[in-house]
């Protein structure tokens, strides 16, 4: 998990404006380096693309996925499309399918 307070303290050497001991460095865990690079790259892409176009791309991609799921007879857990999130799509598990392995097999076969 990315903890912005911890990250800021790590980058600043654990120094807050009211710290008495300026040599104290706070880092209680290994910094998630790959996640930081991914965050930087994602923000770079959004800056180049613009936030509005990024939202539009996510809406378009989500709609295409939703349409595709409906074509293979998978139903949305949230019935009304206006109440669905673009980044999270939840489906109802079809009747007779009891675990994730069977769900994935069902999707691949369709």
N, CA, C and O atoms as a GROMACS GRO file, in nm:
protein
  440
    1UNK      N    1   0.084  -0.117   0.000
    1UNK     CA    2   0.000   0.000   0.000
    1UNK      C    3   0.089   0.124   0.000
    1UNK      O    4   0.193   0.126   0.065
    2UNK      N    5   0.047   0.226  -0.072
    2UNK     CA    6   0.123   0.349  -0.083
    2UNK      C    7   0.074   0.447   0.024
    2UNK      O    8  -0.040   0.494   0.019
    3UNK      N    9   0.159   0.478   0.118
    3UNK     CA   10   0.128   0.568   0.228
    3UNK      C   11   0.199   0.700   0.199
    3UNK      O   12   0.321   0.710   0.215
    4UNK      N   13   0.124   0.802   0.157
    4UNK     CA   14   0.186   0.929   0.116
    4UNK      C   15   0.260   0.999   0.229
    4UNK      O   16   0.362   1.063   0.205
    5UNK      N   17   0.211   0.987   0.351
    5UNK     CA   18   0.280   1.049   0.464
    5UNK      C   19   0.418   0.985   0.484
    5UNK      O   20   0.518   1.054   0.502
    6UNK      N   21   0.420   0.850   0.480
    6UNK     CA   22   0.547   0.779   0.495
    6UNK      C   23   0.640   0.810   0.379
    6UNK      O   24   0.760   0.828   0.398
    7UNK      N   25   0.585   0.817   0.258
    7UNK     CA   26   0.666   0.846   0.141
    7UNK      C   27   0.728   0.985   0.151
    7UNK      O   28   0.847   1.003   0.122
    8UNK      N   29   0.649   1.082   0.192
    8UNK     CA   30   0.700   1.219   0.209
    8UNK      C   31   0.810   1.223   0.314
    8UNK      O   32   0.913   1.286   0.294
    9UNK      N   33   0.788   1.155   0.426
    9UNK     CA   34   0.890   1.153   0.530
    9UNK      C   35   1.016   1.082   0.484
    9UNK      O   36   1.127   1.120   0.521
   10UNK      N   37   1.000   0.978   0.402
   10UNK     CA   38   1.116   0.907   0.350
   10UNK      C   39   1.197   0.999   0.261
   10UNK      O   40   1.320   1.007   0.274
   11UNK      N   41   1.129   1.069   0.169
   11UNK     CA   42   1.199   1.158   0.078
   11UNK      C   43   1.263   1.277   0.149
   11UNK      O   44   1.370   1.324   0.110
   12UNK      N   45   1.198   1.325   0.254
   12UNK     CA   46   1.251   1.440   0.327
   12UNK      C   47   1.342   1.398   0.440
   12UNK      O   48   1.389   1.483   0.516
   13UNK      N   49   1.369   1.271   0.453
   13UNK     CA   50   1.457   1.224   0.559
   13UNK      C   51   1.389   1.219   0.693
   13UNK      O   52   1.457   1.218   0.796
   14UNK      N   53   1.257   1.215   0.696
   14UNK     CA   54   1.184   1.208   0.821
   14UNK      C   55   1.172   1.343   0.890
   14UNK      O   56   1.135   1.350   1.007
   15UNK      N   57   1.203   1.448   0.818
   15UNK     CA   58   1.201   1.580   0.880
   15UNK      C   59   1.067   1.649   0.861
   15UNK      O   60   1.018   1.665   0.750
   16UNK      N   61   1.011   1.688   0.970
   16UNK     CA   62   0.893   1.774   0.968
   16UNK      C   63   0.939   1.911   1.016
   16UNK      O   64   1.046   1.923   1.076
   17UNK      N   65   0.861   2.011   0.989
   17UNK     CA   66   0.900   2.146   1.027
   17UNK      C   67   0.922   2.161   1.177
   17UNK      O   68   1.001   2.245   1.219
   18UNK      N   69   0.853   2.081   1.257
   18UNK     CA   70   0.863   2.094   1.401
   18UNK      C   71   0.957   1.991   1.464
   18UNK      O   72   0.963   1.980   1.586
   19UNK      N   73   1.029   1.913   1.382
   19UNK     CA   74   1.122   1.814   1.435
   19UNK      C   75   1.239   1.881   1.506
   19UNK      O   76   1.298   1.977   1.455
   20UNK      N   77   1.272   1.830   1.624
   20UNK     CA   78   1.387   1.882   1.698
   20UNK      C   79   1.515   1.813   1.652
   20UNK      O   80   1.619   1.877   1.643
   21UNK      N   81   1.507   1.684   1.624
   21UNK     CA   82   1.624   1.607   1.584
   21UNK      C   83   1.626   1.597   1.432
   21UNK      O   84   1.557   1.513   1.375
   22UNK      N   85   1.705   1.682   1.366
   22UNK     CA   86   1.708   1.686   1.221
   22UNK      C   87   1.778   1.567   1.160
   22UNK      O   88   1.767   1.546   1.039
   23UNK      N   89   1.850   1.488   1.238
   23UNK     CA   90   1.922   1.372   1.184
   23UNK      C   91   1.835   1.247   1.181
   23UNK      O   92   1.875   1.146   1.124
   24UNK      N   93   1.718   1.253   1.242
   24UNK     CA   94   1.631   1.135   1.247
   24UNK      C   95   1.575   1.104   1.108
   24UNK      O   96   1.524   1.193   1.039
   25UNK      N   97   1.585   0.979   1.069
   25UNK     CA   98   1.531   0.935   0.942
   25UNK      C   99   1.428   0.827   0.970
   25UNK      O  100   1.456   0.732   1.043
   26UNK      N  101   1.310   0.842   0.915
   26UNK     CA  102   1.202   0.748   0.944
   26UNK      C  103   1.168   0.667   0.820
   26UNK      O  104   1.133   0.723   0.716
   27UNK      N  105   1.177   0.538   0.831
   27UNK     CA  106   1.133   0.448   0.726
   27UNK      C  107   1.115   0.312   0.791
   27UNK      O  108   1.213   0.242   0.817
   28UNK      N  109   0.992   0.273   0.817
   28UNK     CA  110   0.967   0.148   0.887
   28UNK      C  111   0.948   0.029   0.794
   28UNK      O  112   0.930  -0.084   0.840
   29UNK      N  113   0.953   0.052   0.664
   29UNK     CA  114   0.936  -0.059   0.570
   29UNK      C  115   1.009  -0.027   0.440
   29UNK      O  116   1.049   0.087   0.416
   30UNK      N  117   1.025  -0.128   0.358
   30UNK     CA  118   1.089  -0.108   0.228
   30UNK      C  119   0.996  -0.030   0.138
   30UNK      O  120   0.877  -0.060   0.126
   31UNK      N  121   1.051   0.070   0.075
   31UNK     CA  122   0.974   0.154  -0.015
   31UNK      C  123   0.928   0.072  -0.136
   31UNK      O  124   1.008  -0.003  -0.192
   32UNK      N  125   0.801   0.084  -0.179
   32UNK     CA  126   0.751   0.006  -0.293
   32UNK      C  127   0.798   0.067  -0.426
   32UNK      O  128   0.722   0.136  -0.494
   33UNK      N  129   0.922   0.042  -0.460
   33UNK     CA  130   0.988   0.107  -0.574
   33UNK      C  131   0.911   0.086  -0.704
   33UNK      O  132   0.888   0.182  -0.778
   34UNK      N  133   0.873  -0.036  -0.734
   34UNK     CA  134   0.804  -0.061  -0.860
   34UNK      C  135   0.670   0.013  -0.867
   34UNK      O  136   0.631   0.062  -0.973
   35UNK      N  137   0.601   0.022  -0.753
   35UNK     CA  138   0.475   0.096  -0.751
   35UNK      C  139   0.499   0.245  -0.774
   35UNK      O  140   0.417   0.312  -0.837
   36UNK      N  141   0.608   0.296  -0.722
   36UNK     CA  142   0.639   0.437  -0.743
   36UNK      C  143   0.669   0.466  -0.890
   36UNK      O  144   0.624   0.566  -0.944
   37UNK      N  145   0.746   0.378  -0.954
   37UNK     CA  146   0.772   0.394  -1.097
   37UNK      C  147   0.642   0.385  -1.176
   37UNK      O  148   0.622   0.461  -1.270
   38UNK      N  149   0.555   0.291  -1.140
   38UNK     CA  150   0.427   0.276  -1.209
   38UNK      C  151   0.340   0.401  -1.190
   38UNK      O  152   0.276   0.448  -1.284
   39UNK      N  153   0.339   0.454  -1.068
   39UNK     CA  154   0.263   0.577  -1.040
   39UNK      C  155   0.316   0.693  -1.122
   39UNK      O  156   0.240   0.769  -1.181
   40UNK      N  157   0.448   0.706  -1.127
   40UNK     CA  158   0.511   0.815  -1.204
   40UNK      C  159   0.475   0.802  -1.351
   40UNK      O  160   0.440   0.901  -1.415
   41UNK      N  161   0.483   0.680  -1.406
   41UNK     CA  162   0.451   0.659  -1.547
   41UNK      C  163   0.304   0.686  -1.575
   41UNK      O  164   0.271   0.748  -1.676
   42UNK      N  165   0.216   0.641  -1.487
   42UNK     CA  166   0.073   0.664  -1.505
   42UNK      C  167   0.042   0.815  -1.504
   42UNK      O  168  -0.035   0.863  -1.587
   43UNK      N  169   0.102   0.888  -1.412
   43UNK     CA  170   0.080   1.033  -1.406
   43UNK      C  171   0.138   1.102  -1.528
   43UNK      O  172   0.081   1.201  -1.577
   44UNK      N  173   0.249   1.052  -1.579
   44UNK     CA  174   0.310   1.107  -1.700
   44UNK      C  175   0.218   1.088  -1.820
   44UNK      O  176   0.201   1.179  -1.902
   45UNK      N  177   0.159   0.969  -1.831
   45UNK     CA  178   0.066   0.940  -1.941
   45UNK      C  179  -0.056   1.030  -1.932
   45UNK      O  180  -0.101   1.085  -2.032
   46UNK      N  181  -0.111   1.045  -1.812
   46UNK     CA  182  -0.229   1.130  -1.792
   46UNK      C  183  -0.197   1.275  -1.826
   46UNK      O  184  -0.278   1.345  -1.886
   47UNK      N  185  -0.078   1.321  -1.787
   47UNK     CA  186  -0.039   1.459  -1.816
   47UNK      C  187  -0.029   1.482  -1.967
   47UNK      O  188  -0.069   1.587  -2.017
   48UNK      N  189   0.024   1.384  -2.040
   48UNK     CA  190   0.036   1.397  -2.185
   48UNK      C  191  -0.099   1.385  -2.254
   48UNK      O  192  -0.126   1.454  -2.353
   49UNK      N  193  -0.184   1.299  -2.202
   49UNK     CA  194  -0.313   1.269  -2.264
   49UNK      C  195  -0.421   1.372  -2.227
   49UNK      O  196  -0.511   1.396  -2.306
   50UNK      N  197  -0.412   1.430  -2.114
   50UNK     CA  198  -0.508   1.516  -2.043
   50UNK      C  199  -0.604   1.430  -1.962
   50UNK      O  200  -0.640   1.320  -2.002
   51UNK      N  201  -0.643   1.483  -1.851
   51UNK     CA  202  -0.730   1.410  -1.759
   51UNK      C  203  -0.865   1.378  -1.823
   51UNK      O  204  -0.917   1.268  -1.805
   52UNK      N  205  -0.921   1.473  -1.896
   52UNK     CA  206  -1.051   1.453  -1.958
   52UNK      C  207  -1.048   1.338  -2.059
   52UNK      O  208  -1.140   1.255  -2.063
   53UNK      N  209  -0.943   1.332  -2.141
   53UNK     CA  210  -0.932   1.224  -2.240
   53UNK      C  211  -0.908   1.090  -2.171
   53UNK      O  212  -0.952   0.987  -2.220
   54UNK      N  213  -0.838   1.092  -2.059
   54UNK     CA  214  -0.817   0.969  -1.982
   54UNK      C  215  -0.951   0.916  -1.930
   54UNK      O  216  -0.978   0.797  -1.938
   55UNK      N  217  -1.034   1.005  -1.876
   55UNK     CA  218  -1.166   0.964  -1.829
   55UNK      C  219  -1.249   0.908  -1.943
   55UNK      O  220  -1.317   0.806  -1.928
   56UNK      N  221  -1.242   0.974  -2.058
   56UNK     CA  222  -1.318   0.929  -2.176
   56UNK      C  223  -1.270   0.790  -2.220
   56UNK      O  224  -1.351   0.703  -2.252
   57UNK      N  225  -1.138   0.768  -2.221
   57UNK     CA  226  -1.083   0.639  -2.258
   57UNK      C  227  -1.130   0.529  -2.162
   57UNK      O  228  -1.164   0.418  -2.205
   58UNK      N  229  -1.130   0.561  -2.034
   58UNK     CA  230  -1.175   0.462  -1.935
   58UNK      C  231  -1.324   0.429  -1.953
   58UNK      O  232  -1.363   0.313  -1.942
   59UNK      N  233  -1.405   0.531  -1.980
   59UNK     CA  234  -1.547   0.507  -2.003
   59UNK      C  235  -1.570   0.420  -2.126
   59UNK      O  236  -1.651   0.328  -2.124
   60UNK      N  237  -1.497   0.450  -2.234
   60UNK     CA  238  -1.510   0.373  -2.358
   60UNK      C  239  -1.467   0.228  -2.336
   60UNK      O  240  -1.536   0.136  -2.379
   61UNK      N  241  -1.355   0.208  -2.270
   61UNK     CA  242  -1.304   0.073  -2.244
   61UNK      C  243  -1.400  -0.004  -2.154
   61UNK      O  244  -1.425  -0.122  -2.178
   62UNK      N  245  -1.452   0.061  -2.052
   62UNK     CA  246  -1.546  -0.004  -1.961
   62UNK      C  247  -1.673  -0.045  -2.034
   62UNK      O  248  -1.726  -0.154  -2.011
   63UNK      N  249  -1.722   0.042  -2.121
   63UNK     CA  250  -1.844   0.011  -2.197
   63UNK      C  251  -1.820  -0.107  -2.290
   63UNK      O  252  -1.905  -0.195  -2.302
   64UNK      N  253  -1.705  -0.111  -2.355
   64UNK     CA  254  -1.674  -0.223  -2.445
   64UNK      C  255  -1.667  -0.355  -2.368
   64UNK      O  256  -1.717  -0.457  -2.414
   65UNK      N  257  -1.604  -0.351  -2.248
   65UNK     CA  258  -1.597  -0.472  -2.166
   65UNK      C  259  -1.737  -0.514  -2.121
   65UNK      O  260  -1.771  -0.632  -2.126
   66UNK      N  261  -1.817  -0.418  -2.077
   66UNK     CA  262  -1.954  -0.448  -2.033
   66UNK      C  263  -2.035  -0.510  -2.145
   66UNK      O  264  -2.106  -0.608  -2.125
   67UNK      N  265  -2.025  -0.451  -2.264
   67UNK     CA  266  -2.098  -0.504  -2.380
   67UNK      C  267  -2.052  -0.646  -2.411
   67UNK      O  268  -2.134  -0.733  -2.441
   68UNK      N  269  -1.922  -0.670  -2.404
   68UNK     CA  270  -1.868  -0.803  -2.430
   68UNK      C  271  -1.914  -0.905  -2.328
   68UNK      O  272  -1.944  -1.019  -2.364
   69UNK      N  273  -1.921  -0.866  -2.203
   69UNK     CA  274  -1.969  -0.957  -2.099
   69UNK      C  275  -2.115  -0.993  -2.120
   69UNK      O  276  -2.154  -1.108  -2.100
   70UNK      N  277  -2.194  -0.895  -2.160
   70UNK     CA  278  -2.335  -0.921  -2.186
   70UNK      C  279  -2.353  -1.014  -2.306
   70UNK      O  280  -2.446  -1.094  -2.309
   71UNK      N  281  -2.264  -1.003  -2.406
   71UNK     CA  282  -2.272  -1.090  -2.525
   71UNK      C  283  -2.248  -1.236  -2.490
   71UNK      O  284  -2.297  -1.326  -2.559
   72UNK      N  285  -2.171  -1.261  -2.383
   72UNK     CA  286  -2.148  -1.400  -2.343
   72UNK      C  287  -2.236  -1.438  -2.223
   72UNK      O  288  -2.206  -1.529  -2.146
   73UNK      N  289  -2.345  -1.365  -2.210
   73UNK     CA  290  -2.450  -1.395  -2.111
   73UNK      C  291  -2.406  -1.382  -1.965
   73UNK      O  292  -2.456  -1.453  -1.879
   74UNK      N  293  -2.314  -1.293  -1.939
   74UNK     CA  294  -2.279  -1.262  -1.800
   74UNK      C  295  -2.354  -1.136  -1.759
   74UNK      O  296  -2.356  -1.038  -1.834
   75UNK      N  297  -2.416  -1.139  -1.642
   75UNK     CA  298  -2.495  -1.025  -1.596
   75UNK      C  299  -2.416  -0.941  -1.497
   75UNK      O  300  -2.337  -0.991  -1.417
   76UNK      N  301  -2.439  -0.812  -1.505
   76UNK     CA  302  -2.377  -0.720  -1.410
   76UNK      C  303  -2.444  -0.733  -1.273
   76UNK      O  304  -2.565  -0.753  -1.264
   77UNK      N  305  -2.364  -0.722  -1.170
   77UNK     CA  306  -2.418  -0.721  -1.035
   77UNK      C  307  -2.498  -0.592  -1.012
   77UNK      O  308  -2.605  -0.594  -0.952
   78UNK      N  309  -2.444  -0.480  -1.062
   78UNK     CA  310  -2.513  -0.350  -1.055
   78UNK      C  311  -2.596  -0.338  -1.183
   78UNK      O  312  -2.540  -0.327  -1.292
   79UNK      N  313  -2.727  -0.338  -1.169
   79UNK     CA  314  -2.815  -0.344  -1.285
   79UNK      C  315  -2.810  -0.218  -1.372
   79UNK      O  316  -2.797  -0.229  -1.494
   80UNK      N  317  -2.821  -0.101  -1.313
   80UNK     CA  318  -2.826   0.024  -1.390
   80UNK      C  319  -2.684   0.070  -1.425
   80UNK      O  320  -2.598   0.085  -1.338
   81UNK      N  321  -2.661   0.092  -1.554
   81UNK     CA  322  -2.527   0.130  -1.598
   81UNK      C  323  -2.481   0.264  -1.539
   81UNK      O  324  -2.362   0.286  -1.521
   82UNK      N  325  -2.574   0.353  -1.511
   82UNK     CA  326  -2.535   0.483  -1.455
   82UNK      C  327  -2.480   0.471  -1.312
   82UNK      O  328  -2.415   0.563  -1.262
   83UNK      N  329  -2.505   0.357  -1.246
   83UNK     CA  330  -2.455   0.336  -1.110
   83UNK      C  331  -2.326   0.255  -1.107
   83UNK      O  332  -2.270   0.234  -1.000
   84UNK      N  333  -2.278   0.209  -1.222
   84UNK     CA  334  -2.156   0.128  -1.227
   84UNK      C  335  -2.032   0.216  -1.229
   84UNK      O  336  -2.034   0.329  -1.278
   85UNK      N  337  -1.924   0.163  -1.176
   85UNK     CA  338  -1.794   0.230  -1.182
   85UNK      C  339  -1.724   0.189  -1.310
   85UNK      O  340  -1.737   0.076  -1.356
   86UNK      N  341  -1.648   0.282  -1.369
   86UNK     CA  342  -1.579   0.247  -1.493
   86UNK      C  343  -1.458   0.158  -1.467
   86UNK      O  344  -1.419   0.081  -1.555
   87UNK      N  345  -1.398   0.167  -1.352
   87UNK     CA  346  -1.278   0.090  -1.322
   87UNK      C  347  -1.302  -0.041  -1.252
   87UNK      O  348  -1.209  -0.119  -1.233
   88UNK      N  349  -1.426  -0.066  -1.212
   88UNK     CA  350  -1.459  -0.190  -1.141
   88UNK      C  351  -1.588  -0.246  -1.198
   88UNK      O  352  -1.693  -0.184  -1.192
   89UNK      N  353  -1.578  -0.366  -1.255
   89UNK     CA  354  -1.696  -0.430  -1.311
   89UNK      C  355  -1.720  -0.558  -1.234
   89UNK      O  356  -1.633  -0.646  -1.229
   90UNK      N  357  -1.837  -0.568  -1.175
   90UNK     CA  358  -1.872  -0.686  -1.094
   90UNK      C  359  -1.982  -0.762  -1.167
   90UNK      O  360  -2.084  -0.705  -1.206
   91UNK      N  361  -1.959  -0.891  -1.184
   91UNK     CA  362  -2.059  -0.974  -1.250
   91UNK      C  363  -2.119  -1.074  -1.152
   91UNK      O  364  -2.059  -1.108  -1.050
   92UNK      N  365  -2.240  -1.119  -1.185
   92UNK     CA  366  -2.302  -1.226  -1.108
   92UNK      C  367  -2.244  -1.358  -1.157
   92UNK      O  368  -2.227  -1.378  -1.277
   93UNK      N  369  -2.215  -1.446  -1.066
   93UNK     CA  370  -2.166  -1.578  -1.104
   93UNK      C  371  -2.284  -1.656  -1.161
   93UNK      O  372  -2.388  -1.667  -1.096
   94UNK      N  373  -2.268  -1.710  -1.282
   94UNK     CA  374  -2.378  -1.786  -1.343
   94UNK      C  375  -2.418  -1.908  -1.261
   94UNK      O  376  -2.336  -1.964  -1.188
   95UNK      N  377  -2.543  -1.947  -1.272
   95UNK     CA  378  -2.594  -2.066  -1.203
   95UNK      C  379  -2.509  -2.188  -1.238
   95UNK      O  380  -2.469  -2.205  -1.353
   96UNK      N  381  -2.483  -2.271  -1.140
   96UNK     CA  382  -2.409  -2.394  -1.162
   96UNK      C  383  -2.259  -2.379  -1.159
   96UNK      O  384  -2.186  -2.477  -1.174
   97UNK      N  385  -2.211  -2.257  -1.139
   97UNK     CA  386  -2.066  -2.234  -1.132
   97UNK      C  387  -2.032  -2.198  -0.988
   97UNK      O  388  -2.084  -2.101  -0.933
   98UNK      N  389  -1.944  -2.279  -0.927
   98UNK     CA  390  -1.924  -2.267  -0.784
   98UNK      C  391  -1.791  -2.204  -0.742
   98UNK      O  392  -1.774  -2.171  -0.625
   99UNK      N  393  -1.694  -2.188  -0.835
   99UNK     CA  394  -1.567  -2.129  -0.794
   99UNK      C  395  -1.504  -2.050  -0.908
   99UNK      O  396  -1.551  -2.057  -1.022
  100UNK      N  397  -1.400  -1.976  -0.879
  100UNK     CA  398  -1.337  -1.886  -0.976
  100UNK      C  399  -1.280  -1.962  -1.095
  100UNK      O  400  -1.283  -1.911  -1.207
  101UNK      N  401  -1.229  -2.081  -1.073
  101UNK     CA  402  -1.173  -2.160  -1.183
  101UNK      C  403  -1.281  -2.188  -1.286
  101UNK      O  404  -1.257  -2.180  -1.407
  102UNK      N  405  -1.400  -2.222  -1.238
  102UNK     CA  406  -1.511  -2.250  -1.329
  102UNK      C  407  -1.558  -2.122  -1.399
  102UNK      O  408  -1.599  -2.127  -1.515
  103UNK      N  409  -1.553  -2.007  -1.330
  103UNK     CA  410  -1.592  -1.880  -1.391
  103UNK      C  411  -1.496  -1.849  -1.505
  103UNK      O  412  -1.540  -1.814  -1.614
  104UNK      N  413  -1.366  -1.862  -1.482
  104UNK     CA  414  -1.268  -1.833  -1.585
  104UNK      C  415  -1.282  -1.929  -1.703
  104UNK      O  416  -1.268  -1.887  -1.818
  105UNK      N  417  -1.309  -2.055  -1.676
  105UNK     CA  418  -1.329  -2.154  -1.782
  105UNK      C  419  -1.453  -2.115  -1.863
  105UNK      O  420  -1.451  -2.123  -1.986
  106UNK      N  421  -1.559  -2.074  -1.796
  106UNK     CA  422  -1.683  -2.032  -1.862
  106UNK      C  423  -1.654  -1.915  -1.956
  106UNK      O  424  -1.699  -1.915  -2.071
  107UNK      N  425  -1.581  -1.815  -1.908
  107UNK     CA  426  -1.551  -1.696  -1.989
  107UNK      C  427  -1.466  -1.735  -2.110
  107UNK      O  428  -1.491  -1.687  -2.221
  108UNK      N  429  -1.365  -1.821  -2.090
  108UNK     CA  430  -1.279  -1.862  -2.201
  108UNK      C  431  -1.358  -1.940  -2.306
  108UNK      O  432  -1.333  -1.924  -2.426
  109UNK      N  433  -1.451  -2.022  -2.264
  109UNK     CA  434  -1.529  -2.101  -2.358
  109UNK      C  435  -1.627  -2.018  -2.437
  109UNK      O  436  -1.661  -2.053  -2.550
  110UNK      N  437  -1.673  -1.909  -2.382
  110UNK     CA  438  -1.769  -1.822  -2.451
  110UNK      C  439  -1.697  -1.735  -2.550
  110UNK      O  440  -1.759  -1.654  -2.619
   0.00000   0.00000   0.00000
